[in-house]
Amino acid sequence: MIPKEQRWFEPLMRWLTFKQRMVTMAKIATCAVVMGLAACGNNDDLNDERLGDIKVSVKENLDGQPYSDLNSVKVGDFIRYDLEVTGSGDAEKYDYKFNPYSVGNIPHQLLGKDYEAWLFTDVNYKAYKDKNTAPAQRKKIMQESKLKDVETLIQPNTKYVLLIRPLVPGTFKLDSRCSKSKKGESYSVIGDVPINFNCTKLEAWWVEIEDQSGGLFQESRSHNAFYFQVNDGTAETDKFLAEKENKKMTFEIIYDGNTYTGDFVEGKPIWFHNSEQGRGAPPVDKKSIDYVRLSIVETGQKPINIEYHNIYMNKRN
């Protein structure tokens, strides 16, 4: 007689009650499912292990900048980020790339329209900033480092300097990224390069106001009125300086040795100073504001101070 094949759990089951048998069978089924999932996960792990990982370190560097934090950035300012990409595997077997990921359906993400960007190696950036570097060489470094709306090959385990120059005011949330792929293969691992800042457009000017027109028996009298205006963007997401309940915004200006203060409203011309009257408006010798500070106090939020320095003024009619 040929004995029947005996399953490994049958001797154990003979000693169990019906209820205990059902519990044991459920546990065995659960273990089988977990082992199956683990086997599937191991395939992914092997794939990642084959490709390796990618790590991205990005940090703003405000050294030498005219602003103290990323809330005080103006249109046209350069924002520096120190970028380093690390990963196993060298550039002979893998492609490492930087992608600005310019997307048109998200506000302020279009490279060339909303902002400009440059990616330098740390060595090239130092040469660019070196006063001893010839102007033609500095220009060449700048041109070669300027990013376009395509992926740019980079080197692993290398320090880079990323410069961002906003062209419009607004709240920027750039979704740049770095990738690593094996040469000849499309599969890649991604490392995010999150870049977030607020940018404003600040304008300042004066106008000549006639107080008394000239006539046969009287001379004309005029004075200059000085204004400034700050815009934080026109997109729905640009609400950095928006008015709302329980939010107080004020300004402080230092101009020509004097201090002026008052309430601030985004997007509106704000008067801060009148010159003395004269036979015709007196000439404006100092054409720049030394200092502008916006103070924001909002219930439940940390106070914010936004500072600008050396703001040029022009004459308007």
Contacts in CASP RR format, 6 or more apart in sequence:
PFRMAT RR
TARGET T0000
AUTHOR 0000-0000-0000
METHOD contacts of the structure
MODEL  1
MIPKEQRWFEPLMRWLTFKQRMVTMAKIATCAVVMGLAACGNNDDLNDER
LGDIKVSVKENLDGQPYSDLNSVKVGDFIRYDLEVTGSGDAEKYDYKFNP
YSVGNIPHQLLGKDYEAWLFTDVNYKAYKDKNTAPAQRKKIMQESKLKDV
ETLIQPNTKYVLLIRPLVPGTFKLDSRCSKSKKGESYSVIGDVPINFNCT
KLEAWWVEIEDQSGGLFQESRSHNAFYFQVNDGTAETDKFLAEKENKKMT
FEIIYDGNTYTGDFVEGKPIWFHNSEQGRGAPPVDKKSIDYVRLSIVETG
QKPINIEYHNIYMNKRN
9 24 0 8 1.000
9 28 0 8 1.000
12 24 0 8 1.000
13 21 0 8 1.000
13 24 0 8 1.000
16 24 0 8 1.000
47 187 0 8 1.000
48 189 0 8 1.000
50 182 0 8 1.000
51 94 0 8 1.000
51 180 0 8 1.000
51 181 0 8 1.000
51 182 0 8 1.000
51 187 0 8 1.000
51 188 0 8 1.000
51 189 0 8 1.000
52 87 0 8 1.000
52 88 0 8 1.000
52 89 0 8 1.000
52 180 0 8 1.000
52 189 0 8 1.000
53 87 0 8 1.000
53 88 0 8 1.000
53 180 0 8 1.000
53 189 0 8 1.000
54 85 0 8 1.000
54 86 0 8 1.000
54 87 0 8 1.000
54 96 0 8 1.000
54 178 0 8 1.000
54 179 0 8 1.000
54 180 0 8 1.000
54 189 0 8 1.000
54 190 0 8 1.000
54 191 0 8 1.000
55 85 0 8 1.000
55 86 0 8 1.000
55 87 0 8 1.000
55 191 0 8 1.000
56 83 0 8 1.000
56 84 0 8 1.000
56 85 0 8 1.000
56 178 0 8 1.000
56 191 0 8 1.000
56 192 0 8 1.000
56 193 0 8 1.000
57 82 0 8 1.000
57 83 0 8 1.000
57 84 0 8 1.000
57 85 0 8 1.000
57 86 0 8 1.000
58 81 0 8 1.000
58 82 0 8 1.000
58 83 0 8 1.000
58 162 0 8 1.000
58 193 0 8 1.000
58 194 0 8 1.000
58 195 0 8 1.000
59 81 0 8 1.000
59 82 0 8 1.000
60 70 0 8 1.000
60 79 0 8 1.000
60 80 0 8 1.000
60 81 0 8 1.000
60 82 0 8 1.000
60 197 0 8 1.000
61 80 0 8 1.000
61 81 0 8 1.000
61 82 0 8 1.000
61 161 0 8 1.000
62 68 0 8 1.000
62 69 0 8 1.000
62 80 0 8 1.000
63 80 0 8 1.000
65 77 0 8 1.000
65 78 0 8 1.000
65 79 0 8 1.000
65 80 0 8 1.000
66 77 0 8 1.000
66 309 0 8 1.000
66 310 0 8 1.000
67 73 0 8 1.000
67 74 0 8 1.000
67 77 0 8 1.000
67 307 0 8 1.000
67 308 0 8 1.000
68 307 0 8 1.000
70 79 0 8 1.000
70 196 0 8 1.000
70 197 0 8 1.000
70 198 0 8 1.000
71 197 0 8 1.000
71 198 0 8 1.000
71 240 0 8 1.000
71 304 0 8 1.000
71 306 0 8 1.000
72 306 0 8 1.000
72 307 0 8 1.000
72 308 0 8 1.000
73 79 0 8 1.000
73 166 0 8 1.000
73 197 0 8 1.000
73 198 0 8 1.000
73 199 0 8 1.000
73 200 0 8 1.000
74 199 0 8 1.000
74 200 0 8 1.000
74 201 0 8 1.000
74 202 0 8 1.000
74 308 0 8 1.000
75 166 0 8 1.000
75 167 0 8 1.000
75 168 0 8 1.000
75 169 0 8 1.000
75 199 0 8 1.000
75 200 0 8 1.000
75 201 0 8 1.000
76 165 0 8 1.000
76 166 0 8 1.000
76 167 0 8 1.000
77 165 0 8 1.000
77 166 0 8 1.000
77 199 0 8 1.000
78 163 0 8 1.000
78 164 0 8 1.000
78 165 0 8 1.000
79 163 0 8 1.000
79 164 0 8 1.000
79 165 0 8 1.000
79 166 0 8 1.000
79 197 0 8 1.000
80 161 0 8 1.000
80 162 0 8 1.000
80 163 0 8 1.000
81 161 0 8 1.000
81 162 0 8 1.000
81 163 0 8 1.000
81 164 0 8 1.000
81 195 0 8 1.000
82 159 0 8 1.000
82 160 0 8 1.000
82 161 0 8 1.000
82 162 0 8 1.000
83 119 0 8 1.000
83 159 0 8 1.000
83 160 0 8 1.000
83 161 0 8 1.000
83 162 0 8 1.000
83 193 0 8 1.000
84 157 0 8 1.000
84 158 0 8 1.000
84 159 0 8 1.000
84 160 0 8 1.000
85 96 0 8 1.000
85 98 0 8 1.000
85 154 0 8 1.000
85 156 0 8 1.000
85 157 0 8 1.000
85 158 0 8 1.000
85 160 0 8 1.000
85 178 0 8 1.000
86 156 0 8 1.000
86 157 0 8 1.000
87 156 0 8 1.000
87 157 0 8 1.000
87 180 0 8 1.000
89 156 0 8 1.000
90 156 0 8 1.000
91 155 0 8 1.000
91 156 0 8 1.000
93 182 0 8 1.000
93 183 0 8 1.000
94 156 0 8 1.000
94 180 0 8 1.000
94 181 0 8 1.000
94 182 0 8 1.000
94 183 0 8 1.000
95 153 0 8 1.000
95 179 0 8 1.000
95 180 0 8 1.000
95 181 0 8 1.000
95 182 0 8 1.000
95 183 0 8 1.000
96 153 0 8 1.000
96 154 0 8 1.000
96 155 0 8 1.000
96 156 0 8 1.000
96 178 0 8 1.000
96 179 0 8 1.000
96 180 0 8 1.000
97 151 0 8 1.000
97 152 0 8 1.000
97 153 0 8 1.000
97 154 0 8 1.000
97 178 0 8 1.000
97 179 0 8 1.000
97 180 0 8 1.000
97 181 0 8 1.000
98 119 0 8 1.000
98 147 0 8 1.000
98 151 0 8 1.000
98 152 0 8 1.000
98 154 0 8 1.000
98 160 0 8 1.000
98 176 0 8 1.000
98 177 0 8 1.000
98 178 0 8 1.000
98 193 0 8 1.000
99 151 0 8 1.000
99 152 0 8 1.000
99 176 0 8 1.000
99 177 0 8 1.000
99 178 0 8 1.000
99 179 0 8 1.000
100 111 0 8 1.000
100 117 0 8 1.000
100 147 0 8 1.000
100 149 0 8 1.000
100 174 0 8 1.000
100 176 0 8 1.000
101 109 0 8 1.000
101 174 0 8 1.000
101 175 0 8 1.000
101 176 0 8 1.000
101 177 0 8 1.000
102 109 0 8 1.000
102 110 0 8 1.000
102 111 0 8 1.000
102 112 0 8 1.000
102 149 0 8 1.000
103 109 0 8 1.000
103 110 0 8 1.000
103 175 0 8 1.000
104 110 0 8 1.000
106 173 0 8 1.000
106 175 0 8 1.000
107 114 0 8 1.000
107 170 0 8 1.000
107 171 0 8 1.000
107 235 0 8 1.000
107 236 0 8 1.000
107 237 0 8 1.000
107 238 0 8 1.000
108 114 0 8 1.000
108 115 0 8 1.000
108 166 0 8 1.000
108 168 0 8 1.000
108 170 0 8 1.000
108 171 0 8 1.000
108 172 0 8 1.000
108 173 0 8 1.000
108 174 0 8 1.000
108 235 0 8 1.000
109 172 0 8 1.000
109 173 0 8 1.000
109 174 0 8 1.000
109 175 0 8 1.000
111 117 0 8 1.000
111 147 0 8 1.000
111 148 0 8 1.000
111 149 0 8 1.000
112 149 0 8 1.000
112 167 0 8 1.000
113 167 0 8 1.000
113 168 0 8 1.000
114 166 0 8 1.000
114 167 0 8 1.000
114 168 0 8 1.000
114 172 0 8 1.000
115 164 0 8 1.000
115 165 0 8 1.000
115 166 0 8 1.000
115 167 0 8 1.000
115 168 0 8 1.000
115 172 0 8 1.000
115 174 0 8 1.000
116 146 0 8 1.000
116 147 0 8 1.000
116 164 0 8 1.000
116 165 0 8 1.000
116 167 0 8 1.000
117 146 0 8 1.000
117 147 0 8 1.000
117 162 0 8 1.000
117 163 0 8 1.000
117 164 0 8 1.000
117 165 0 8 1.000
118 142 0 8 1.000
118 145 0 8 1.000
118 146 0 8 1.000
118 147 0 8 1.000
118 162 0 8 1.000
118 163 0 8 1.000
119 145 0 8 1.000
119 147 0 8 1.000
119 152 0 8 1.000
119 154 0 8 1.000
119 160 0 8 1.000
119 161 0 8 1.000
119 162 0 8 1.000
119 163 0 8 1.000
120 128 0 8 1.000
120 141 0 8 1.000
120 145 0 8 1.000
120 160 0 8 1.000
120 161 0 8 1.000
120 162 0 8 1.000
120 163 0 8 1.000
121 155 0 8 1.000
121 158 0 8 1.000
121 159 0 8 1.000
121 160 0 8 1.000
121 161 0 8 1.000
122 158 0 8 1.000
122 159 0 8 1.000
122 160 0 8 1.000
122 161 0 8 1.000
124 141 0 8 1.000
124 145 0 8 1.000
125 161 0 8 1.000
127 133 0 8 1.000
127 137 0 8 1.000
127 138 0 8 1.000
127 141 0 8 1.000
128 138 0 8 1.000
128 141 0 8 1.000
128 142 0 8 1.000
128 145 0 8 1.000
133 141 0 8 1.000
151 179 0 8 1.000
154 160 0 8 1.000
154 178 0 8 1.000
156 180 0 8 1.000
162 193 0 8 1.000
164 172 0 8 1.000
164 174 0 8 1.000
164 195 0 8 1.000
164 197 0 8 1.000
166 172 0 8 1.000
166 197 0 8 1.000
166 199 0 8 1.000
168 199 0 8 1.000
168 201 0 8 1.000
168 233 0 8 1.000
169 199 0 8 1.000
169 200 0 8 1.000
169 201 0 8 1.000
169 231 0 8 1.000
169 232 0 8 1.000
169 233 0 8 1.000
169 238 0 8 1.000
170 198 0 8 1.000
170 199 0 8 1.000
170 200 0 8 1.000
170 232 0 8 1.000
170 233 0 8 1.000
170 235 0 8 1.000
170 237 0 8 1.000
170 238 0 8 1.000
170 240 0 8 1.000
171 198 0 8 1.000
171 199 0 8 1.000
171 232 0 8 1.000
171 233 0 8 1.000
171 235 0 8 1.000
171 237 0 8 1.000
171 238 0 8 1.000
171 239 0 8 1.000
171 240 0 8 1.000
172 195 0 8 1.000
172 196 0 8 1.000
172 197 0 8 1.000
172 198 0 8 1.000
172 199 0 8 1.000
173 194 0 8 1.000
173 195 0 8 1.000
173 196 0 8 1.000
174 193 0 8 1.000
174 194 0 8 1.000
174 195 0 8 1.000
174 196 0 8 1.000
175 192 0 8 1.000
175 194 0 8 1.000
176 192 0 8 1.000
176 193 0 8 1.000
176 194 0 8 1.000
176 195 0 8 1.000
177 190 0 8 1.000
177 191 0 8 1.000
177 192 0 8 1.000
177 193 0 8 1.000
178 190 0 8 1.000
178 191 0 8 1.000
178 193 0 8 1.000
179 188 0 8 1.000
179 189 0 8 1.000
179 190 0 8 1.000
179 191 0 8 1.000
180 188 0 8 1.000
180 189 0 8 1.000
181 187 0 8 1.000
181 188 0 8 1.000
181 189 0 8 1.000
198 232 0 8 1.000
198 240 0 8 1.000
200 230 0 8 1.000
200 231 0 8 1.000
200 232 0 8 1.000
200 233 0 8 1.000
200 240 0 8 1.000
200 241 0 8 1.000
200 306 0 8 1.000
201 230 0 8 1.000
201 231 0 8 1.000
201 233 0 8 1.000
202 228 0 8 1.000
202 229 0 8 1.000
202 230 0 8 1.000
202 292 0 8 1.000
202 308 0 8 1.000
202 311 0 8 1.000
203 228 0 8 1.000
203 229 0 8 1.000
203 230 0 8 1.000
204 226 0 8 1.000
204 227 0 8 1.000
204 228 0 8 1.000
204 229 0 8 1.000
204 289 0 8 1.000
204 311 0 8 1.000
204 312 0 8 1.000
204 313 0 8 1.000
205 226 0 8 1.000
205 227 0 8 1.000
205 228 0 8 1.000
205 313 0 8 1.000
205 314 0 8 1.000
205 315 0 8 1.000
205 316 0 8 1.000
206 224 0 8 1.000
206 225 0 8 1.000
206 226 0 8 1.000
206 227 0 8 1.000
206 275 0 8 1.000
206 284 0 8 1.000
206 313 0 8 1.000
206 315 0 8 1.000
206 316 0 8 1.000
207 224 0 8 1.000
207 225 0 8 1.000
207 227 0 8 1.000
207 315 0 8 1.000
207 316 0 8 1.000
207 317 0 8 1.000
208 222 0 8 1.000
208 223 0 8 1.000
208 224 0 8 1.000
208 280 0 8 1.000
208 281 0 8 1.000
208 315 0 8 1.000
209 222 0 8 1.000
209 223 0 8 1.000
209 224 0 8 1.000
209 225 0 8 1.000
209 281 0 8 1.000
210 220 0 8 1.000
210 221 0 8 1.000
210 222 0 8 1.000
211 221 0 8 1.000
211 222 0 8 1.000
211 223 0 8 1.000
211 277 0 8 1.000
212 218 0 8 1.000
212 219 0 8 1.000
212 220 0 8 1.000
212 221 0 8 1.000
212 222 0 8 1.000
213 220 0 8 1.000
214 220 0 8 1.000
219 279 0 8 1.000
220 279 0 8 1.000
220 280 0 8 1.000
221 277 0 8 1.000
221 278 0 8 1.000
221 279 0 8 1.000
221 280 0 8 1.000
222 277 0 8 1.000
222 278 0 8 1.000
222 280 0 8 1.000
222 281 0 8 1.000
223 274 0 8 1.000
223 275 0 8 1.000
223 276 0 8 1.000
223 277 0 8 1.000
223 278 0 8 1.000
223 281 0 8 1.000
223 282 0 8 1.000
224 274 0 8 1.000
224 275 0 8 1.000
224 281 0 8 1.000
224 282 0 8 1.000
224 284 0 8 1.000
225 271 0 8 1.000
225 273 0 8 1.000
225 274 0 8 1.000
225 275 0 8 1.000
226 255 0 8 1.000
226 271 0 8 1.000
226 272 0 8 1.000
226 273 0 8 1.000
226 274 0 8 1.000
226 275 0 8 1.000
226 313 0 8 1.000
227 269 0 8 1.000
227 270 0 8 1.000
227 271 0 8 1.000
227 272 0 8 1.000
228 251 0 8 1.000
228 253 0 8 1.000
228 269 0 8 1.000
228 270 0 8 1.000
228 272 0 8 1.000
228 289 0 8 1.000
228 292 0 8 1.000
228 311 0 8 1.000
229 267 0 8 1.000
229 268 0 8 1.000
229 269 0 8 1.000
229 270 0 8 1.000
230 241 0 8 1.000
230 264 0 8 1.000
230 266 0 8 1.000
230 267 0 8 1.000
230 294 0 8 1.000
231 266 0 8 1.000
231 267 0 8 1.000
232 238 0 8 1.000
232 239 0 8 1.000
232 240 0 8 1.000
232 241 0 8 1.000
232 242 0 8 1.000
232 266 0 8 1.000
232 267 0 8 1.000
241 249 0 8 1.000
241 264 0 8 1.000
241 266 0 8 1.000
241 294 0 8 1.000
241 296 0 8 1.000
242 266 0 8 1.000
243 249 0 8 1.000
243 265 0 8 1.000
243 266 0 8 1.000
244 298 0 8 1.000
246 298 0 8 1.000
246 299 0 8 1.000
247 296 0 8 1.000
247 297 0 8 1.000
247 298 0 8 1.000
247 299 0 8 1.000
248 296 0 8 1.000
248 297 0 8 1.000
248 298 0 8 1.000
249 263 0 8 1.000
249 264 0 8 1.000
249 265 0 8 1.000
249 266 0 8 1.000
249 294 0 8 1.000
249 295 0 8 1.000
249 296 0 8 1.000
249 297 0 8 1.000
250 261 0 8 1.000
250 262 0 8 1.000
250 263 0 8 1.000
250 264 0 8 1.000
250 294 0 8 1.000
250 295 0 8 1.000
251 261 0 8 1.000
251 262 0 8 1.000
251 263 0 8 1.000
251 264 0 8 1.000
251 270 0 8 1.000
251 272 0 8 1.000
251 292 0 8 1.000
251 293 0 8 1.000
251 294 0 8 1.000
251 295 0 8 1.000
252 259 0 8 1.000
252 260 0 8 1.000
252 261 0 8 1.000
252 262 0 8 1.000
252 291 0 8 1.000
252 292 0 8 1.000
252 293 0 8 1.000
252 295 0 8 1.000
253 259 0 8 1.000
253 260 0 8 1.000
253 261 0 8 1.000
253 272 0 8 1.000
253 273 0 8 1.000
253 289 0 8 1.000
253 291 0 8 1.000
253 292 0 8 1.000
253 293 0 8 1.000
254 260 0 8 1.000
254 289 0 8 1.000
254 290 0 8 1.000
254 291 0 8 1.000
255 272 0 8 1.000
255 273 0 8 1.000
255 286 0 8 1.000
255 289 0 8 1.000
255 290 0 8 1.000
256 286 0 8 1.000
256 290 0 8 1.000
257 290 0 8 1.000
258 273 0 8 1.000
260 272 0 8 1.000
260 273 0 8 1.000
262 270 0 8 1.000
262 272 0 8 1.000
264 270 0 8 1.000
264 294 0 8 1.000
275 281 0 8 1.000
275 282 0 8 1.000
275 284 0 8 1.000
276 282 0 8 1.000
284 313 0 8 1.000
284 315 0 8 1.000
287 312 0 8 1.000
287 313 0 8 1.000
287 314 0 8 1.000
288 310 0 8 1.000
288 311 0 8 1.000
288 312 0 8 1.000
288 313 0 8 1.000
289 308 0 8 1.000
289 310 0 8 1.000
289 311 0 8 1.000
289 313 0 8 1.000
290 309 0 8 1.000
290 310 0 8 1.000
291 307 0 8 1.000
291 308 0 8 1.000
291 309 0 8 1.000
292 307 0 8 1.000
292 308 0 8 1.000
292 309 0 8 1.000
292 311 0 8 1.000
293 305 0 8 1.000
293 306 0 8 1.000
293 307 0 8 1.000
293 308 0 8 1.000
294 305 0 8 1.000
294 306 0 8 1.000
295 303 0 8 1.000
295 304 0 8 1.000
295 305 0 8 1.000
295 306 0 8 1.000
296 303 0 8 1.000
296 304 0 8 1.000
296 305 0 8 1.000
296 306 0 8 1.000
297 303 0 8 1.000
END
